[in-house]
Amino acid sequence: MDIATCYKKQDKVSQYLDHAKKAIDAYCLAKRISSAANLAKDCAELLEENYNYEEAIALYERASELQ
């Protein structure tokens, strides 16, 4: 997640999303479901801001499933 945060601060959206998705999977494996859901929602919001609605919907759905 730290790597993803660094990319987000540098406005490197695609790299941020790649690492954030890996972090979501890691949170799920560690049974930190609420952290995974919150991160999925944050990623979806970022995608929506960048007009990538299809991926945003997929991550909103994943966040919803996790909650």
PDB file of N, CA, C and O in Angstrom:
ATOM      1  N   MET A   1       0.821  -1.182   0.000  1.00  0.00           N
ATOM      2  CA  MET A   1       0.000   0.000   0.000  1.00  0.00           C
ATOM      3  C   MET A   1       0.868   1.250   0.000  1.00  0.00           C
ATOM      4  O   MET A   1       0.494   2.271  -0.576  1.00  0.00           O
ATOM      5  N   ASP A   2       2.025   1.170   0.644  1.00  0.00           N
ATOM      6  CA  ASP A   2       2.923   2.327   0.672  1.00  0.00           C
ATOM      7  C   ASP A   2       3.386   2.711  -0.729  1.00  0.00           C
ATOM      8  O   ASP A   2       3.477   3.894  -1.056  1.00  0.00           O
ATOM      9  N   ILE A   3       3.674   1.722  -1.542  1.00  0.00           N
ATOM     10  CA  ILE A   3       4.097   1.989  -2.916  1.00  0.00           C
ATOM     11  C   ILE A   3       2.959   2.655  -3.680  1.00  0.00           C
ATOM     12  O   ILE A   3       3.180   3.614  -4.419  1.00  0.00           O
ATOM     13  N   ALA A   4       1.754   2.151  -3.503  1.00  0.00           N
ATOM     14  CA  ALA A   4       0.594   2.732  -4.183  1.00  0.00           C
ATOM     15  C   ALA A   4       0.406   4.183  -3.780  1.00  0.00           C
ATOM     16  O   ALA A   4       0.107   5.030  -4.622  1.00  0.00           O
ATOM     17  N   THR A   5       0.576   4.473  -2.513  1.00  0.00           N
ATOM     18  CA  THR A   5       0.424   5.844  -2.024  1.00  0.00           C
ATOM     19  C   THR A   5       1.448   6.772  -2.662  1.00  0.00           C
ATOM     20  O   THR A   5       1.126   7.909  -3.005  1.00  0.00           O
ATOM     21  N   CYS A   6       2.660   6.305  -2.820  1.00  0.00           N
ATOM     22  CA  CYS A   6       3.699   7.119  -3.474  1.00  0.00           C
ATOM     23  C   CYS A   6       3.301   7.452  -4.909  1.00  0.00           C
ATOM     24  O   CYS A   6       3.462   8.589  -5.354  1.00  0.00           O
ATOM     25  N   TYR A   7       2.783   6.464  -5.629  1.00  0.00           N
ATOM     26  CA  TYR A   7       2.360   6.704  -7.003  1.00  0.00           C
ATOM     27  C   TYR A   7       1.190   7.683  -7.052  1.00  0.00           C
ATOM     28  O   TYR A   7       1.114   8.521  -7.950  1.00  0.00           O
ATOM     29  N   LYS A   8       0.283   7.575  -6.089  1.00  0.00           N
ATOM     30  CA  LYS A   8      -0.868   8.482  -6.067  1.00  0.00           C
ATOM     31  C   LYS A   8      -0.416   9.925  -5.864  1.00  0.00           C
ATOM     32  O   LYS A   8      -0.952  10.840  -6.490  1.00  0.00           O
ATOM     33  N   LYS A   9       0.562  10.129  -4.998  1.00  0.00           N
ATOM     34  CA  LYS A   9       1.071  11.476  -4.745  1.00  0.00           C
ATOM     35  C   LYS A   9       1.742  12.062  -5.986  1.00  0.00           C
ATOM     36  O   LYS A   9       1.785  13.281  -6.154  1.00  0.00           O
ATOM     37  N   GLN A  10       2.263  11.200  -6.851  1.00  0.00           N
ATOM     38  CA  GLN A  10       2.941  11.648  -8.067  1.00  0.00           C
ATOM     39  C   GLN A  10       1.985  11.711  -9.261  1.00  0.00           C
ATOM     40  O   GLN A  10       2.418  11.937 -10.391  1.00  0.00           O
ATOM     41  N   ASP A  11       0.698  11.515  -9.016  1.00  0.00           N
ATOM     42  CA  ASP A  11      -0.324  11.517 -10.071  1.00  0.00           C
ATOM     43  C   ASP A  11      -0.069  10.475 -11.148  1.00  0.00           C
ATOM     44  O   ASP A  11      -0.348  10.712 -12.323  1.00  0.00           O
ATOM     45  N   LYS A  12       0.454   9.335 -10.755  1.00  0.00           N
ATOM     46  CA  LYS A  12       0.651   8.209 -11.676  1.00  0.00           C
ATOM     47  C   LYS A  12      -0.472   7.215 -11.408  1.00  0.00           C
ATOM     48  O   LYS A  12      -0.303   6.236 -10.681  1.00  0.00           O
ATOM     49  N   VAL A  13      -1.616   7.492 -12.013  1.00  0.00           N
ATOM     50  CA  VAL A  13      -2.847   6.787 -11.696  1.00  0.00           C
ATOM     51  C   VAL A  13      -2.764   5.298 -12.008  1.00  0.00           C
ATOM     52  O   VAL A  13      -3.151   4.476 -11.178  1.00  0.00           O
ATOM     53  N   SER A  14      -2.272   4.938 -13.174  1.00  0.00           N
ATOM     54  CA  SER A  14      -2.275   3.518 -13.540  1.00  0.00           C
ATOM     55  C   SER A  14      -1.384   2.693 -12.619  1.00  0.00           C
ATOM     56  O   SER A  14      -1.747   1.580 -12.238  1.00  0.00           O
ATOM     57  N   GLN A  15      -0.215   3.234 -12.257  1.00  0.00           N
ATOM     58  CA  GLN A  15       0.663   2.511 -11.332  1.00  0.00           C
ATOM     59  C   GLN A  15       0.025   2.427  -9.941  1.00  0.00           C
ATOM     60  O   GLN A  15       0.121   1.400  -9.269  1.00  0.00           O
ATOM     61  N   TYR A  16      -0.619   3.506  -9.521  1.00  0.00           N
ATOM     62  CA  TYR A  16      -1.313   3.497  -8.228  1.00  0.00           C
ATOM     63  C   TYR A  16      -2.367   2.400  -8.214  1.00  0.00           C
ATOM     64  O   TYR A  16      -2.446   1.618  -7.266  1.00  0.00           O
ATOM     65  N   LEU A  17      -3.176   2.343  -9.266  1.00  0.00           N
ATOM     66  CA  LEU A  17      -4.255   1.363  -9.306  1.00  0.00           C
ATOM     67  C   LEU A  17      -3.721  -0.067  -9.327  1.00  0.00           C
ATOM     68  O   LEU A  17      -4.297  -0.949  -8.689  1.00  0.00           O
ATOM     69  N   ASP A  18      -2.637  -0.307 -10.048  1.00  0.00           N
ATOM     70  CA  ASP A  18      -2.047  -1.651 -10.080  1.00  0.00           C
ATOM     71  C   ASP A  18      -1.659  -2.108  -8.678  1.00  0.00           C
ATOM     72  O   ASP A  18      -1.980  -3.223  -8.266  1.00  0.00           O
ATOM     73  N   HIS A  19      -0.973  -1.244  -7.957  1.00  0.00           N
ATOM     74  CA  HIS A  19      -0.522  -1.610  -6.612  1.00  0.00           C
ATOM     75  C   HIS A  19      -1.672  -1.619  -5.607  1.00  0.00           C
ATOM     76  O   HIS A  19      -1.676  -2.425  -4.676  1.00  0.00           O
ATOM     77  N   ALA A  20      -2.629  -0.741  -5.789  1.00  0.00           N
ATOM     78  CA  ALA A  20      -3.776  -0.718  -4.882  1.00  0.00           C
ATOM     79  C   ALA A  20      -4.598  -1.995  -5.028  1.00  0.00           C
ATOM     80  O   ALA A  20      -5.092  -2.530  -4.036  1.00  0.00           O
ATOM     81  N   LYS A  21      -4.749  -2.488  -6.257  1.00  0.00           N
ATOM     82  CA  LYS A  21      -5.490  -3.736  -6.462  1.00  0.00           C
ATOM     83  C   LYS A  21      -4.779  -4.911  -5.796  1.00  0.00           C
ATOM     84  O   LYS A  21      -5.426  -5.807  -5.253  1.00  0.00           O
ATOM     85  N   LYS A  22      -3.465  -4.904  -5.838  1.00  0.00           N
ATOM     86  CA  LYS A  22      -2.699  -5.945  -5.141  1.00  0.00           C
ATOM     87  C   LYS A  22      -2.895  -5.817  -3.628  1.00  0.00           C
ATOM     88  O   LYS A  22      -2.990  -6.819  -2.918  1.00  0.00           O
ATOM     89  N   ALA A  23      -2.954  -4.584  -3.151  1.00  0.00           N
ATOM     90  CA  ALA A  23      -3.179  -4.355  -1.722  1.00  0.00           C
ATOM     91  C   ALA A  23      -4.576  -4.813  -1.313  1.00  0.00           C
ATOM     92  O   ALA A  23      -4.754  -5.356  -0.223  1.00  0.00           O
ATOM     93  N   ILE A  24      -5.560  -4.601  -2.170  1.00  0.00           N
ATOM     94  CA  ILE A  24      -6.924  -5.072  -1.876  1.00  0.00           C
ATOM     95  C   ILE A  24      -6.913  -6.582  -1.702  1.00  0.00           C
ATOM     96  O   ILE A  24      -7.501  -7.101  -0.754  1.00  0.00           O
ATOM     97  N   ASP A  25      -6.252  -7.289  -2.605  1.00  0.00           N
ATOM     98  CA  ASP A  25      -6.158  -8.748  -2.494  1.00  0.00           C
ATOM     99  C   ASP A  25      -5.439  -9.158  -1.215  1.00  0.00           C
ATOM    100  O   ASP A  25      -5.850 -10.104  -0.544  1.00  0.00           O
ATOM    101  N   ALA A  26      -4.369  -8.448  -0.877  1.00  0.00           N
ATOM    102  CA  ALA A  26      -3.614  -8.767   0.343  1.00  0.00           C
ATOM    103  C   ALA A  26      -4.462  -8.520   1.584  1.00  0.00           C
ATOM    104  O   ALA A  26      -4.427  -9.310   2.528  1.00  0.00           O
ATOM    105  N   TYR A  27      -5.223  -7.431   1.589  1.00  0.00           N
ATOM    106  CA  TYR A  27      -6.112  -7.156   2.721  1.00  0.00           C
ATOM    107  C   TYR A  27      -7.150  -8.269   2.877  1.00  0.00           C
ATOM    108  O   TYR A  27      -7.471  -8.675   3.994  1.00  0.00           O
ATOM    109  N   CYS A  28      -7.664  -8.753   1.763  1.00  0.00           N
ATOM    110  CA  CYS A  28      -8.645  -9.838   1.832  1.00  0.00           C
ATOM    111  C   CYS A  28      -8.028 -11.109   2.415  1.00  0.00           C
ATOM    112  O   CYS A  28      -8.643 -11.787   3.237  1.00  0.00           O
ATOM    113  N   LEU A  29      -6.813 -11.421   1.983  1.00  0.00           N
ATOM    114  CA  LEU A  29      -6.134 -12.606   2.507  1.00  0.00           C
ATOM    115  C   LEU A  29      -5.846 -12.481   3.999  1.00  0.00           C
ATOM    116  O   LEU A  29      -5.845 -13.472   4.729  1.00  0.00           O
ATOM    117  N   ALA A  30      -5.601 -11.246   4.443  1.00  0.00           N
ATOM    118  CA  ALA A  30      -5.299 -11.000   5.857  1.00  0.00           C
ATOM    119  C   ALA A  30      -6.564 -10.789   6.686  1.00  0.00           C
ATOM    120  O   ALA A  30      -6.491 -10.441   7.864  1.00  0.00           O
ATOM    121  N   LYS A  31      -7.725 -11.003   6.063  1.00  0.00           N
ATOM    122  CA  LYS A  31      -9.027 -10.842   6.737  1.00  0.00           C
ATOM    123  C   LYS A  31      -9.285  -9.400   7.177  1.00  0.00           C
ATOM    124  O   LYS A  31     -10.012  -9.160   8.141  1.00  0.00           O
ATOM    125  N   ARG A  32      -8.690  -8.452   6.472  1.00  0.00           N
ATOM    126  CA  ARG A  32      -8.933  -7.028   6.733  1.00  0.00           C
ATOM    127  C   ARG A  32      -9.907  -6.527   5.674  1.00  0.00           C
ATOM    128  O   ARG A  32      -9.571  -5.694   4.832  1.00  0.00           O
ATOM    129  N   ILE A  33     -11.107  -7.053   5.744  1.00  0.00           N
ATOM    130  CA  ILE A  33     -12.111  -6.835   4.717  1.00  0.00           C
ATOM    131  C   ILE A  33     -12.545  -5.372   4.627  1.00  0.00           C
ATOM    132  O   ILE A  33     -12.732  -4.847   3.529  1.00  0.00           O
ATOM    133  N   SER A  34     -12.703  -4.717   5.767  1.00  0.00           N
ATOM    134  CA  SER A  34     -13.133  -3.309   5.716  1.00  0.00           C
ATOM    135  C   SER A  34     -12.063  -2.438   5.066  1.00  0.00           C
ATOM    136  O   SER A  34     -12.393  -1.493   4.350  1.00  0.00           O
ATOM    137  N   SER A  35     -10.784  -2.741   5.303  1.00  0.00           N
ATOM    138  CA  SER A  35      -9.708  -1.997   4.654  1.00  0.00           C
ATOM    139  C   SER A  35      -9.733  -2.234   3.147  1.00  0.00           C
ATOM    140  O   SER A  35      -9.532  -1.305   2.364  1.00  0.00           O
ATOM    141  N   ALA A  36      -9.978  -3.466   2.746  1.00  0.00           N
ATOM    142  CA  ALA A  36     -10.060  -3.796   1.328  1.00  0.00           C
ATOM    143  C   ALA A  36     -11.232  -3.067   0.672  1.00  0.00           C
ATOM    144  O   ALA A  36     -11.097  -2.536  -0.430  1.00  0.00           O
ATOM    145  N   ALA A  37     -12.372  -3.045   1.344  1.00  0.00           N
ATOM    146  CA  ALA A  37     -13.550  -2.371   0.791  1.00  0.00           C
ATOM    147  C   ALA A  37     -13.321  -0.872   0.663  1.00  0.00           C
ATOM    148  O   ALA A  37     -13.682  -0.271  -0.349  1.00  0.00           O
ATOM    149  N   ASN A  38     -12.728  -0.275   1.673  1.00  0.00           N
ATOM    150  CA  ASN A  38     -12.454   1.168   1.618  1.00  0.00           C
ATOM    151  C   ASN A  38     -11.479   1.511   0.503  1.00  0.00           C
ATOM    152  O   ASN A  38     -11.657   2.510  -0.193  1.00  0.00           O
ATOM    153  N   LEU A  39     -10.457   0.695   0.330  1.00  0.00           N
ATOM    154  CA  LEU A  39      -9.483   0.939  -0.727  1.00  0.00           C
ATOM    155  C   LEU A  39     -10.116   0.755  -2.106  1.00  0.00           C
ATOM    156  O   LEU A  39      -9.833   1.523  -3.026  1.00  0.00           O
ATOM    157  N   ALA A  40     -10.961  -0.249  -2.252  1.00  0.00           N
ATOM    158  CA  ALA A  40     -11.648  -0.468  -3.522  1.00  0.00           C
ATOM    159  C   ALA A  40     -12.533   0.731  -3.860  1.00  0.00           C
ATOM    160  O   ALA A  40     -12.605   1.153  -5.014  1.00  0.00           O
ATOM    161  N   LYS A  41     -13.198   1.270  -2.857  1.00  0.00           N
ATOM    162  CA  LYS A  41     -14.046   2.449  -3.064  1.00  0.00           C
ATOM    163  C   LYS A  41     -13.204   3.658  -3.464  1.00  0.00           C
ATOM    164  O   LYS A  41     -13.581   4.405  -4.366  1.00  0.00           O
ATOM    165  N   ASP A  42     -12.074   3.851  -2.801  1.00  0.00           N
ATOM    166  CA  ASP A  42     -11.181   4.968  -3.148  1.00  0.00           C
ATOM    167  C   ASP A  42     -10.672   4.847  -4.584  1.00  0.00           C
ATOM    168  O   ASP A  42     -10.605   5.837  -5.312  1.00  0.00           O
ATOM    169  N   CYS A  43     -10.319   3.639  -4.979  1.00  0.00           N
ATOM    170  CA  CYS A  43      -9.848   3.415  -6.354  1.00  0.00           C
ATOM    171  C   CYS A  43     -10.969   3.691  -7.352  1.00  0.00           C
ATOM    172  O   CYS A  43     -10.739   4.292  -8.401  1.00  0.00           O
ATOM    173  N   ALA A  44     -12.167   3.255  -7.026  1.00  0.00           N
ATOM    174  CA  ALA A  44     -13.303   3.489  -7.913  1.00  0.00           C
ATOM    175  C   ALA A  44     -13.567   4.979  -8.083  1.00  0.00           C
ATOM    176  O   ALA A  44     -13.854   5.444  -9.186  1.00  0.00           O
ATOM    177  N   GLU A  45     -13.470   5.721  -6.992  1.00  0.00           N
ATOM    178  CA  GLU A  45     -13.676   7.170  -7.074  1.00  0.00           C
ATOM    179  C   GLU A  45     -12.617   7.830  -7.945  1.00  0.00           C
ATOM    180  O   GLU A  45     -12.920   8.737  -8.720  1.00  0.00           O
ATOM    181  N   LEU A  46     -11.381   7.377  -7.818  1.00  0.00           N
ATOM    182  CA  LEU A  46     -10.300   7.916  -8.653  1.00  0.00           C
ATOM    183  C   LEU A  46     -10.543   7.599 -10.128  1.00  0.00           C
ATOM    184  O   LEU A  46     -10.348   8.455 -10.990  1.00  0.00           O
ATOM    185  N   LEU A  47     -10.959   6.396 -10.409  1.00  0.00           N
ATOM    186  CA  LEU A  47     -11.268   6.020 -11.784  1.00  0.00           C
ATOM    187  C   LEU A  47     -12.414   6.857 -12.338  1.00  0.00           C
ATOM    188  O   LEU A  47     -12.389   7.271 -13.497  1.00  0.00           O
ATOM    189  N   GLU A  48     -13.404   7.099 -11.511  1.00  0.00           N
ATOM    190  CA  GLU A  48     -14.541   7.908 -11.939  1.00  0.00           C
ATOM    191  C   GLU A  48     -14.103   9.336 -12.260  1.00  0.00           C
ATOM    192  O   GLU A  48     -14.573   9.931 -13.229  1.00  0.00           O
ATOM    193  N   GLU A  49     -13.209   9.879 -11.451  1.00  0.00           N
ATOM    194  CA  GLU A  49     -12.685  11.223 -11.707  1.00  0.00           C
ATOM    195  C   GLU A  49     -11.932  11.292 -13.034  1.00  0.00           C
ATOM    196  O   GLU A  49     -11.881  12.339 -13.680  1.00  0.00           O
ATOM    197  N   ASN A  50     -11.349  10.157 -13.431  1.00  0.00           N
ATOM    198  CA  ASN A  50     -10.591  10.089 -14.676  1.00  0.00           C
ATOM    199  C   ASN A  50     -11.426   9.535 -15.831  1.00  0.00           C
ATOM    200  O   ASN A  50     -10.880   9.124 -16.855  1.00  0.00           O
ATOM    201  N   TYR A  51     -12.751   9.527 -15.663  1.00  0.00           N
ATOM    202  CA  TYR A  51     -13.700   9.138 -16.703  1.00  0.00           C
ATOM    203  C   TYR A  51     -13.550   7.687 -17.165  1.00  0.00           C
ATOM    204  O   TYR A  51     -13.890   7.359 -18.301  1.00  0.00           O
ATOM    205  N   ASN A  52     -13.048   6.833 -16.298  1.00  0.00           N
ATOM    206  CA  ASN A  52     -12.934   5.409 -16.609  1.00  0.00           C
ATOM    207  C   ASN A  52     -14.069   4.692 -15.873  1.00  0.00           C
ATOM    208  O   ASN A  52     -13.863   4.038 -14.850  1.00  0.00           O
ATOM    209  N   TYR A  53     -15.263   4.838 -16.426  1.00  0.00           N
ATOM    210  CA  TYR A  53     -16.461   4.399 -15.725  1.00  0.00           C
ATOM    211  C   TYR A  53     -16.608   2.889 -15.631  1.00  0.00           C
ATOM    212  O   TYR A  53     -17.129   2.384 -14.637  1.00  0.00           O
ATOM    213  N   GLU A  54     -16.164   2.166 -16.635  1.00  0.00           N
ATOM    214  CA  GLU A  54     -16.315   0.705 -16.604  1.00  0.00           C
ATOM    215  C   GLU A  54     -15.517   0.091 -15.459  1.00  0.00           C
ATOM    216  O   GLU A  54     -16.037  -0.732 -14.705  1.00  0.00           O
ATOM    217  N   GLU A  55     -14.263   0.487 -15.331  1.00  0.00           N
ATOM    218  CA  GLU A  55     -13.440  -0.029 -14.232  1.00  0.00           C
ATOM    219  C   GLU A  55     -13.940   0.481 -12.890  1.00  0.00           C
ATOM    220  O   GLU A  55     -13.886  -0.235 -11.890  1.00  0.00           O
ATOM    221  N   ALA A  56     -14.427   1.718 -12.865  1.00  0.00           N
ATOM    222  CA  ALA A  56     -14.957   2.285 -11.630  1.00  0.00           C
ATOM    223  C   ALA A  56     -16.147   1.458 -11.144  1.00  0.00           C
ATOM    224  O   ALA A  56     -16.253   1.154  -9.956  1.00  0.00           O
ATOM    225  N   ILE A  57     -17.029   1.102 -12.052  1.00  0.00           N
ATOM    226  CA  ILE A  57     -18.193   0.298 -11.678  1.00  0.00           C
ATOM    227  C   ILE A  57     -17.750  -1.043 -11.111  1.00  0.00           C
ATOM    228  O   ILE A  57     -18.293  -1.508 -10.109  1.00  0.00           O
ATOM    229  N   ALA A  58     -16.768  -1.664 -11.749  1.00  0.00           N
ATOM    230  CA  ALA A  58     -16.276  -2.964 -11.273  1.00  0.00           C
ATOM    231  C   ALA A  58     -15.725  -2.849  -9.850  1.00  0.00           C
ATOM    232  O   ALA A  58     -15.963  -3.728  -9.022  1.00  0.00           O
ATOM    233  N   LEU A  59     -14.996  -1.776  -9.565  1.00  0.00           N
ATOM    234  CA  LEU A  59     -14.439  -1.630  -8.220  1.00  0.00           C
ATOM    235  C   LEU A  59     -15.503  -1.222  -7.207  1.00  0.00           C
ATOM    236  O   LEU A  59     -15.421  -1.617  -6.044  1.00  0.00           O
ATOM    237  N   TYR A  60     -16.495  -0.443  -7.619  1.00  0.00           N
ATOM    238  CA  TYR A  60     -17.615  -0.146  -6.716  1.00  0.00           C
ATOM    239  C   TYR A  60     -18.346  -1.437  -6.355  1.00  0.00           C
ATOM    240  O   TYR A  60     -18.734  -1.636  -5.204  1.00  0.00           O
ATOM    241  N   GLU A  61     -18.530  -2.312  -7.346  1.00  0.00           N
ATOM    242  CA  GLU A  61     -19.184  -3.598  -7.087  1.00  0.00           C
ATOM    243  C   GLU A  61     -18.359  -4.448  -6.130  1.00  0.00           C
ATOM    244  O   GLU A  61     -18.904  -5.091  -5.233  1.00  0.00           O
ATOM    245  N   ARG A  62     -17.057  -4.449  -6.323  1.00  0.00           N
ATOM    246  CA  ARG A  62     -16.185  -5.235  -5.427  1.00  0.00           C
ATOM    247  C   ARG A  62     -16.252  -4.684  -4.010  1.00  0.00           C
ATOM    248  O   ARG A  62     -16.327  -5.450  -3.049  1.00  0.00           O
ATOM    249  N   ALA A  63     -16.226  -3.363  -3.873  1.00  0.00           N
ATOM    250  CA  ALA A  63     -16.322  -2.740  -2.551  1.00  0.00           C
ATOM    251  C   ALA A  63     -17.640  -3.114  -1.897  1.00  0.00           C
ATOM    252  O   ALA A  63     -17.687  -3.393  -0.699  1.00  0.00           O
ATOM    253  N   SER A  64     -18.717  -3.121  -2.684  1.00  0.00           N
ATOM    254  CA  SER A  64     -20.025  -3.471  -2.167  1.00  0.00           C
ATOM    255  C   SER A  64     -20.066  -4.930  -1.700  1.00  0.00           C
ATOM    256  O   SER A  64     -20.645  -5.233  -0.658  1.00  0.00           O
ATOM    257  N   GLU A  65     -19.463  -5.811  -2.457  1.00  0.00           N
ATOM    258  CA  GLU A  65     -19.419  -7.236  -2.094  1.00  0.00           C
ATOM    259  C   GLU A  65     -18.627  -7.455  -0.801  1.00  0.00           C
ATOM    260  O   GLU A  65     -18.949  -8.343  -0.012  1.00  0.00           O
ATOM    261  N   LEU A  66     -17.612  -6.654  -0.597  1.00  0.00           N
ATOM    262  CA  LEU A  66     -16.759  -6.835   0.578  1.00  0.00           C
ATOM    263  C   LEU A  66     -17.406  -6.310   1.860  1.00  0.00           C
ATOM    264  O   LEU A  66     -17.073  -6.757   2.958  1.00  0.00           O
ATOM    265  N   GLN A  67     -18.322  -5.369   1.714  1.00  0.00           N
ATOM    266  CA  GLN A  67     -18.914  -4.785   2.925  1.00  0.00           C
ATOM    267  C   GLN A  67     -20.006  -5.603   3.479  1.00  0.00           C
ATOM    268  O   GLN A  67     -20.596  -5.237   4.496  1.00  0.00           O
TER     269      GLN A  67
END
